[in-house]
C-alpha cells in the first residue's frame, strides 16, 4: 500500500483527560470542541489555512464547536497537525476522511497555496488510483461519507478509475488470483455495496472491452456473495448487507432486510448481458427463485422468465422446481412460473421455426389418438397465434435436439409436481400440452406422469382419468411401458385396450422379422376403415400418408401364413387374459356379449391368422359401437 508523509516536525500533542493540547512556548488562544474532545490550539497557524475557522472565530470568539465533523476527532487532529507542520501519514485507508475534513474546514488553494486539499487530490490521482488495491480501498471508504464524497466528485473518480483498471491489459494482477471461473477482479468488487458495484459494472459494460460472459461471471460472483440462500424450507438471510447505509449494530427487521435484498436482485437483473450464453440457465432460475421469495417486481420476473426461455434446454429438473410461497396457491412448486417460461419458449420457437421439427410435429399431431378428432391446439400454439412475432430474433433457433431436451425436461418436472396432492389437473395438463408433440419422440415420460398423478390422486373421477390420459400417445410407448400399462388397474379401460392393440401388432411384426407391406386392398374391412381418410384437408395429406404406412406395416406381421414364436404366443396369451379381466370388471361396458365373443375368438388354440382376424372382427349387430370401444376414431365418419 502506497503512503505519503506531509510535514517534518515531531508530534507535540499530548492528552490530559479529554483535553488535547499542543506543547509550544506560546500560550494557546483558541478552543475547539470536536466529538466531546476539547482542543487547545493557536489561531495563527489554523486561521491561515482554514476558511471555516476564520468565519467562526469572527462570530464566536475564542471558543468554537464543530458538531458532526466528517471523520471525527481523528481527522480533525490530522488537519490540525498539517497546519502546525507536524508529520502526518496519508494512505488509502485515511485519505477519504482527511479529504472530507479538509473540504469541511475550507483548506483549499483559496485559503493558502499548497494547502491540504490540493495535496490530497494530487496524491490520489498520481498514485492511489493507479493501483488496484489502493483504488478499491479508497472507493470502499467513500461509503461512510457518501453525500460529501459525491459533492467532491471522489466517488465518480474512483468508479471511473476502477473500471479503467478492469479493462486495461496493463493492470497488475493481485498476488492471489481467484482459481474459480470468475474473473480476477470479480471477488474484489463483490465486497462493495450494491450501488458502487452497479456503477462499476455499468462503466465496464459501457467500454465494450470486456466480454459479456466475463460480465456474467462477475454478476454470478456478486449474487453468490450477497443474495440469500434459497432452500426448500424458506429463506436464509446473510448477516452482512451490501448497502452503504447499513449499520451492523442496528436491529433491522426481516421486512427491511428483504426489501434491501429485493433491490439488490433487481440491480443484478438490470445488469444481465444481452448475449444469450453470458450466464447459465441454472443461474437465471436461481435468480427467479430468489425473486419469487423476495416478491420482486413484475418487470424483473418477466425479464428472468424471458431469459430462461432463451436457453431452456440447458436447465435441469431441479432448477425448475421453484418453491411456491403464494397464499393463493397451495401447491409445493410455482407451476405458474414454469407455465410462463414455456409460453415464452413457444414464442421463441415461433420466431425461428425449425423446418424438420415442424414437419414432424405435423405428422405426429395427426397420428396421435390423443389429439384426434377436433385437433385440439395446445396452450402454446394458441399463444403463438397472436403473439408469435413480438419477440426479437436475438434468441437462438430451437434445434431438433434442443426441442427433445425440453420435452424430457418438462416430463421430468411434471413427474415431480404430479406427486403433489394439491396439484390441479388443469395446470398439469396445461404444462404437458405446452410443448409440441415433436418434442416427445416417445411417451414413456408422459406415462410416468400419468401413473404418478393417478397414484397421488386416488379419488379422481372416471371422466377426470380419461381427460388426463388424453395427453398420452400409446403408439409412442416402449415395450417396457406397455407391459406396465397393461397391468395398471388405475388406467381407464380404453387406454388399456389401445396399449394391448399396439403391443399385439408390434409383437407380430417382430415375430415375422419385419414382414412385408400389405396392400390396403388385402386388409380386413375394419382395418381399411381405420386407414380411410374422411376429413383430411390438403395440408394433412402427408400426415395421413405416414399414418397409413404405419398401420399397414403393423398389420403386415399378422397376415396369414406368418409363424409366431413361443414367446410371442405366451405374451399374447398374458395380454388377452388381462384384457378379459379388465372387461369383466368394467361395469359401464355396454356390450358384454360382444366382449366375450371377442375374447373367445382370440383364444390361443387358433392359428396366427385366425387370431388376428378374430381380434379385428366386428359383431354384426353393433359394428360402430364395438369399433368405438376398441379404437377412438379421430375422424368424423367411417365408410363401410
KOLFIPA-633052 format. One line per field, with one value per residue (C-alpha): x, y, z; residue in one letter; residue number from 1. Coordinates in steps of 0.25 Angstrom, whole numbers. Layout:
// KOLFIPA-633052
x = (X	...)
y = (Y	...)
z = (Z	...)
type = (A	...)
seq = (NUM	...)
***
This chain:
// KOLFIPA-633052
x = (0	5	6	10	17	13	21	34	32	31	17	15	1	-2	-15	-20	-33	-42	-33	-23	-13	-1	12	19	25	13	0	-12	-23	-33	-42	-49	-59	-60	-67	-66	-51	-46	-34	-26	-19	-14	-21	-9	-6	-20	-27	-17	-21	-36	-46	-57	-50	-47	-62	-66	-55	-60	-74	-72	-59	-48	-58	-63	-71	-71	-83	-84	-69	-66	-56	-58	-47	-36	-38	-39	-26	-19	-23	-18	-5	-3	-5	6	15	15	17	5	4	-7	-11	-23	-28	-30	-29	-45	-48	-36	-41	-55	-49	-41	-53	-61	-51	-49	-34	-33	-24	-33	-28	-14	-5	-1	-12	-16	-28	-19	-8	-18	-24	-10	-7	-20	-19	-4	-2	-14	-24	-13	-12	-23	-23	-22	-33	-42	-39	-41	-55	-59	-57	-65	-78	-76	-77	-85	-92	-80	-71	-82	-81	-66	-66	-58	-68	-69	-54	-51	-62	-57	-42	-46	-54	-42	-33	-42	-42	-27	-18	-6	-13	-4	-12	-13	-3	-14	-23	-36	-36	-51	-57	-60	-50	-39	-46	-60	-56	-51	-62	-72	-68	-74	-88	-99	-99	-84	-84	-95	-88	-75	-82	-89	-76	-69	-80	-80	-66	-69	-55	-60	-67	-81	-78	-68	-78	-88	-78	-75	-91	-91	-80	-87	-100	-93	-87	-99	-112	-119	-118	-131	-135	-147	-150	-150	-141	-127	-123	-108	-103	-96	-103	-97	-102	-95	-105	-105	-102	-96	-101	-115	-127	-133	-145	-147	-156	-145	-135	-144	-146	-131	-129	-140	-133	-120	-127	-133	-120	-114	-125	-123	-108	-111	-103	-111	-103	-111	-100	-94	-100	-105	-119	-117	-113	-125	-134	-127	-130	-144	-146	-140	-149	-161	-157	-154	-166	-158	-165	-173	-163	-151	-159	-163	-149	-144	-155	-151	-136	-139	-147	-136	-127	-138	-131	-119	-127	-129	-142	-136	-135	-149	-154	-157	-163	-177	-179	-193	-204	-214	-208	-205	-196	-182	-176	-179	-185	-189	-175	-172	-184	-180	-166	-172	-181	-168	-161	-173	-171	-156	-160	-169	-159	-149	-157	-148	-154	-151	-157	-169	-172	-170	-179	-190	-189	-189	-201	-210	-204	-207	-220	-219	-220	-230	-244	-244	-229	-228	-218	-208	-207	-194	-200	-211	-201	-193	-204	-206	-192	-182	-175	-174	-161	-147	-140	-128	-132	-125	-133	-139	-132	-138	-129	-132	-147	-145	-137	-148	-158	-150	-149	-164	-167	-157	-163	-177	-173	-169	-181	-190	-187	-193	-207	-211	-207	-219	-221	-224	-210	-203	-210	-206	-192	-192	-198	-189	-178	-181	-182	-169	-162	-166	-161	-166	-177	-170	-168	-183	-187	-179	-186	-200	-197	-191	-203	-213	-206	-205	-220	-228	-241	-241	-254	-254	-256	-244	-236	-240	-237	-223	-220	-223	-209	-203	-200	-200	-193	-180	-179	-167	-169	-166	-176	-187	-184	-186	-198	-205	-205	-208	-222	-222	-223	-237	-241	-240	-225	-222	-229	-221	-208	-211	-214	-201	-193	-200	-197	-183	-180	-186	-176	-164	-168	-169	-155	-161	-170	-174	-184	-198	-207	-219	-228	-223	-226	-239	-250	-249	-234	-237	-247	-237	-228	-238	-237	-251	-248	-234	-230	-219	-209	-212	-209	-195	-198	-209	-200	-190	-202	-206	-192	-190	-203	-200	-187	-193	-203	-193	-188	-201	-204	-208	-196	-187	-181	-182	-171	-174	-170	-179	-191	-188	-188	-201	-208	-204	-209	-222	-224	-222	-232	-242	-241	-242	-254	-261	-258	-263	-278	-280	-277	-289	-288	-283	-287	-279	-267	-268	-269	-257	-249	-254	-250	-236	-232	-219	-224	-226	-215	-208	-216	-229	-225	-223	-236	-243	-237	-241	-255	-267	-280	-291	-301	-293	-281	-280	-281	-271	-261	-262	-259	-247	-241	-245	-246	-240	-249	-264	-268	-265	-270	-273)
y = (0	14	25	39	47	62	71	70	74	63	61	71	68	62	58	61	55	59	71	71	82	85	87	100	112	121	120	115	125	116	105	96	85	72	60	63	65	79	84	96	102	115	124	127	114	110	122	124	111	108	118	112	115	129	131	124	132	145	142	133	138	128	116	108	96	87	77	65	67	58	48	51	56	47	54	68	65	61	74	82	75	79	93	92	85	72	60	52	39	39	25	19	16	30	39	40	45	54	60	62	68	78	81	84	93	100	96	100	108	120	120	117	112	97	94	80	78	80	71	60	61	61	48	42	44	41	29	23	22	15	3	-7	-10	5	10	-1	3	18	14	5	16	26	19	25	39	37	51	59	49	51	66	66	56	46	34	37	38	25	18	22	19	5	2	7	-3	-14	-12	-9	-20	-13	-15	-23	-35	-37	-47	-57	-58	-66	-80	-80	-77	-63	-52	-48	-35	-40	-45	-31	-23	-33	-27	-13	-8	-11	4	4	-9	-5	7	0	-11	0	7	-6	-10	4	2	-11	-16	-27	-40	-41	-55	-49	-39	-50	-58	-45	-44	-58	-56	-44	-51	-63	-53	-45	-52	-61	-76	-81	-94	-103	-99	-84	-72	-71	-57	-53	-45	-35	-25	-19	-5	7	12	-2	-1	-15	-12	-8	-18	-17	-26	-36	-27	-17	-27	-34	-20	-18	-32	-29	-16	-24	-35	-24	-17	-31	-33	-20	-23	-36	-36	-37	-49	-62	-70	-59	-66	-80	-84	-90	-77	-70	-79	-77	-62	-66	-74	-62	-53	-61	-62	-47	-43	-35	-26	-32	-26	-33	-46	-44	-42	-54	-63	-58	-60	-74	-77	-74	-85	-94	-107	-104	-105	-117	-122	-117	-103	-103	-106	-92	-92	-86	-76	-71	-70	-73	-86	-98	-105	-108	-102	-90	-96	-83	-78	-91	-89	-75	-80	-90	-79	-71	-83	-85	-71	-74	-86	-77	-67	-76	-89	-101	-107	-122	-121	-114	-125	-136	-129	-128	-143	-147	-138	-145	-158	-157	-163	-153	-142	-148	-142	-127	-126	-119	-108	-107	-95	-91	-91	-82	-72	-73	-70	-55	-52	-60	-48	-39	-44	-41	-50	-50	-63	-75	-84	-97	-109	-123	-127	-115	-118	-132	-128	-118	-129	-138	-126	-123	-138	-139	-126	-132	-145	-137	-128	-139	-145	-132	-136	-121	-121	-117	-125	-113	-107	-121	-122	-108	-111	-124	-118	-106	-113	-119	-134	-134	-131	-145	-156	-166	-164	-172	-160	-155	-169	-168	-154	-160	-172	-163	-154	-165	-171	-157	-155	-168	-160	-156	-158	-167	-154	-148	-160	-161	-146	-148	-160	-151	-146	-160	-165	-181	-182	-176	-185	-194	-209	-207	-196	-204	-216	-207	-200	-213	-217	-203	-204	-189	-186	-185	-198	-190	-187	-202	-206	-197	-201	-216	-214	-207	-216	-228	-222	-219	-233	-239	-230	-234	-249	-248	-242	-229	-235	-228	-217	-222	-215	-207	-216	-228	-223	-226	-216	-211	-208	-201	-193	-189	-185	-177	-162	-156	-142	-139	-126	-123	-119	-133	-142	-144	-147	-157	-164	-166	-171	-181	-187	-189	-196	-205	-208	-212	-221	-227	-236	-242	-247	-261	-271	-264	-272	-268	-271	-278	-265	-257	-267	-266	-251	-250	-260	-252	-239	-245	-251	-237	-231	-241	-238	-223	-225	-233	-223	-211	-208	-198	-206	-207	-220	-231	-242	-235	-235	-249	-253	-245	-251	-265	-263	-258	-272	-277	-290	-282	-280	-267	-262	-266	-259	-246	-247	-250	-238	-229	-235	-227	-233	-231	-225	-213	-210	-196	-197	-208	-201	-188	-196	-202	-190	-176	-171	-157	-154	-151	-163	-177	-183	-198)
z = (0	-4	6	7	18	20	30	36	51	62	69	81	84	98	105	119	122	110	106	95	95	86	94	90	96	92	100	93	89	83	88	78	82	73	77	92	91	94	87	92	80	73	64	55	48	48	42	31	25	29	24	33	45	40	39	52	60	55	60	73	78	84	86	74	74	61	62	52	47	36	40	55	64	58	44	51	58	45	39	51	51	36	40	50	40	49	41	37	28	17	11	4	18	23	10	9	23	22	9	14	27	18	10	22	28	15	14	-1	-10	-8	7	5	-6	-5	5	9	-1	-13	-8	-5	-19	-25	-17	-21	-36	-37	-28	-21	-33	-42	-33	-32	-17	-13	-22	-17	-3	-6	-13	-1	9	2	6	20	15	2	1	3	-6	-17	-16	-16	-28	-21	-23	-38	-40	-32	-40	-53	-50	-44	-57	-65	-57	-60	-75	-76	-80	-73	-59	-50	-45	-30	-24	-20	-33	-32	-37	-40	-53	-49	-54	-45	-41	-38	-24	-20	-25	-19	-6	-10	-7	-18	-22	-25	-31	-40	-44	-47	-56	-64	-66	-70	-80	-86	-90	-98	-95	-86	-92	-87	-82	-73	-68	-65	-57	-49	-46	-42	-32	-26	-25	-18	-8	-4	-8	2	0	-6	1	1	15	13	13	19	21	22	33	25	16	3	5	9	20	27	41	46	60	56	58	45	44	33	25	23	20	10	3	2	-4	-14	-18	-20	-28	-37	-39	-43	-53	-59	-62	-69	-82	-95	-100	-99	-92	-84	-71	-69	-69	-55	-50	-56	-50	-36	-38	-42	-29	-21	-28	-24	-10	-9	-16	-27	-37	-48	-58	-52	-52	-66	-71	-64	-70	-84	-82	-76	-89	-98	-92	-86	-92	-82	-70	-61	-53	-40	-46	-50	-36	-32	-18	-17	-6	-11	-1	-12	-17	-8	-18	-14	-26	-34	-47	-52	-53	-61	-70	-73	-77	-86	-93	-95	-101	-110	-115	-117	-126	-134	-136	-143	-147	-150	-163	-160	-146	-151	-162	-151	-142	-153	-155	-141	-137	-148	-144	-129	-124	-112	-122	-132	-135	-134	-134	-120	-120	-109	-100	-106	-120	-116	-110	-123	-132	-127	-120	-128	-134	-123	-118	-124	-133	-123	-117	-123	-132	-126	-132	-132	-121	-112	-114	-110	-98	-94	-95	-86	-76	-76	-74	-62	-56	-57	-50	-38	-38	-40	-26	-20	-15	-17	-32	-40	-52	-61	-58	-60	-74	-78	-76	-82	-95	-95	-103	-117	-120	-127	-114	-109	-119	-108	-97	-86	-78	-80	-76	-63	-61	-63	-54	-43	-43	-42	-30	-23	-26	-24	-22	-37	-45	-57	-66	-60	-62	-77	-78	-72	-81	-94	-93	-95	-108	-107	-120	-114	-102	-101	-99	-84	-82	-90	-81	-69	-74	-78	-63	-58	-51	-50	-65	-72	-80	-93	-91	-87	-100	-108	-102	-104	-118	-122	-114	-121	-134	-131	-125	-139	-147	-138	-139	-154	-155	-160	-171	-184	-186	-189	-199	-194	-202	-195	-181	-174	-175	-161	-163	-176	-169	-159	-170	-178	-179	-178	-173	-177	-183	-193	-182	-175	-187	-184	-169	-174	-183	-172	-163	-174	-176	-161	-159	-172	-166	-153	-160	-168	-157	-155	-169	-172	-172	-162	-152	-137	-127	-114	-106	-115	-112	-97	-97	-106	-96	-84	-90	-95	-81	-75	-85	-81	-66	-70	-78	-67	-56	-64	-60	-71	-83	-91	-99	-90	-100	-111	-102	-98	-113	-116	-105	-108	-123	-119	-112	-113	-120	-132	-143	-144	-156	-149	-136	-144	-151	-138	-132	-143	-145	-142	-137	-148	-139	-134	-143	-140	-125	-123	-132	-124	-111	-117	-124	-122	-137	-140	-152	-153	-161	-165	-178	-178)
type = (X	X	X	X	X	X	X	X	X	X	X	X	X	X	X	X	X	X	X	X	X	X	X	X	X	X	X	X	X	X	X	X	X	X	X	X	X	X	X	X	X	X	X	X	X	X	X	X	X	X	X	X	X	X	X	X	X	X	X	X	X	X	X	X	X	X	X	X	X	X	X	X	X	X	X	X	X	X	X	X	X	X	X	X	X	X	X	X	X	X	X	X	X	X	X	X	X	X	X	X	X	X	X	X	X	X	X	X	X	X	X	X	X	X	X	X	X	X	X	X	X	X	X	X	X	X	X	X	X	X	X	X	X	X	X	X	X	X	X	X	X	X	X	X	X	X	X	X	X	X	X	X	X	X	X	X	X	X	X	X	X	X	X	X	X	X	X	X	X	X	X	X	X	X	X	X	X	X	X	X	X	X	X	X	X	X	X	X	X	X	X	X	X	X	X	X	X	X	X	X	X	X	X	X	X	X	X	X	X	X	X	X	X	X	X	X	X	X	X	X	X	X	X	X	X	X	X	X	X	X	X	X	X	X	X	X	X	X	X	X	X	X	X	X	X	X	X	X	X	X	X	X	X	X	X	X	X	X	X	X	X	X	X	X	X	X	X	X	X	X	X	X	X	X	X	X	X	X	X	X	X	X	X	X	X	X	X	X	X	X	X	X	X	X	X	X	X	X	X	X	X	X	X	X	X	X	X	X	X	X	X	X	X	X	X	X	X	X	X	X	X	X	X	X	X	X	X	X	X	X	X	X	X	X	X	X	X	X	X	X	X	X	X	X	X	X	X	X	X	X	X	X	X	X	X	X	X	X	X	X	X	X	X	X	X	X	X	X	X	X	X	X	X	X	X	X	X	X	X	X	X	X	X	X	X	X	X	X	X	X	X	X	X	X	X	X	X	X	X	X	X	X	X	X	X	X	X	X	X	X	X	X	X	X	X	X	X	X	X	X	X	X	X	X	X	X	X	X	X	X	X	X	X	X	X	X	X	X	X	X	X	X	X	X	X	X	X	X	X	X	X	X	X	X	X	X	X	X	X	X	X	X	X	X	X	X	X	X	X	X	X	X	X	X	X	X	X	X	X	X	X	X	X	X	X	X	X	X	X	X	X	X	X	X	X	X	X	X	X	X	X	X	X	X	X	X	X	X	X	X	X	X	X	X	X	X	X	X	X	X	X	X	X	X	X	X	X	X	X	X	X	X	X	X	X	X	X	X	X	X	X	X	X	X	X	X	X	X	X	X	X	X	X	X	X	X	X	X	X	X	X	X	X	X	X	X	X	X	X	X	X	X	X	X	X	X	X	X	X	X	X	X	X	X	X	X	X	X	X	X	X	X	X	X	X	X	X	X	X	X	X	X	X	X	X	X	X	X	X	X	X	X	X	X	X	X	X	X	X	X	X	X	X	X	X	X	X	X	X	X	X	X	X	X	X	X	X	X	X	X)
seq = (1	2	3	4	5	6	7	8	9	10	11	12	13	14	15	16	17	18	19	20	21	22	23	24	25	26	27	28	29	30	31	32	33	34	35	36	37	38	39	40	41	42	43	44	45	46	47	48	49	50	51	52	53	54	55	56	57	58	59	60	61	62	63	64	65	66	67	68	69	70	71	72	73	74	75	76	77	78	79	80	81	82	83	84	85	86	87	88	89	90	91	92	93	94	95	96	97	98	99	100	101	102	103	104	105	106	107	108	109	110	111	112	113	114	115	116	117	118	119	120	121	122	123	124	125	126	127	128	129	130	131	132	133	134	135	136	137	138	139	140	141	142	143	144	145	146	147	148	149	150	151	152	153	154	155	156	157	158	159	160	161	162	163	164	165	166	167	168	169	170	171	172	173	174	175	176	177	178	179	180	181	182	183	184	185	186	187	188	189	190	191	192	193	194	195	196	197	198	199	200	201	202	203	204	205	206	207	208	209	210	211	212	213	214	215	216	217	218	219	220	221	222	223	224	225	226	227	228	229	230	231	232	233	234	235	236	237	238	239	240	241	242	243	244	245	246	247	248	249	250	251	252	253	254	255	256	257	258	259	260	261	262	263	264	265	266	267	268	269	270	271	272	273	274	275	276	277	278	279	280	281	282	283	284	285	286	287	288	289	290	291	292	293	294	295	296	297	298	299	300	301	302	303	304	305	306	307	308	309	310	311	312	313	314	315	316	317	318	319	320	321	322	323	324	325	326	327	328	329	330	331	332	333	334	335	336	337	338	339	340	341	342	343	344	345	346	347	348	349	350	351	352	353	354	355	356	357	358	359	360	361	362	363	364	365	366	367	368	369	370	371	372	373	374	375	376	377	378	379	380	381	382	383	384	385	386	387	388	389	390	391	392	393	394	395	396	397	398	399	400	401	402	403	404	405	406	407	408	409	410	411	412	413	414	415	416	417	418	419	420	421	422	423	424	425	426	427	428	429	430	431	432	433	434	435	436	437	438	439	440	441	442	443	444	445	446	447	448	449	450	451	452	453	454	455	456	457	458	459	460	461	462	463	464	465	466	467	468	469	470	471	472	473	474	475	476	477	478	479	480	481	482	483	484	485	486	487	488	489	490	491	492	493	494	495	496	497	498	499	500	501	502	503	504	505	506	507	508	509	510	511	512	513	514	515	516	517	518	519	520	521	522	523	524	525	526	527	528	529	530	531	532	533	534	535	536	537	538	539	540	541	542	543	544	545	546	547	548	549	550	551	552	553	554	555	556	557	558	559	560	561	562	563	564	565	566	567	568	569	570	571	572	573	574	575	576	577	578	579	580	581	582	583	584	585	586	587	588	589	590	591	592	593	594	595	596	597	598	599	600	601	602	603	604	605	606	607	608	609	610	611	612	613	614	615	616	617	618	619	620	621	622	623	624	625	626	627	628	629	630	631	632	633	634	635	636	637	638	639	640)
***
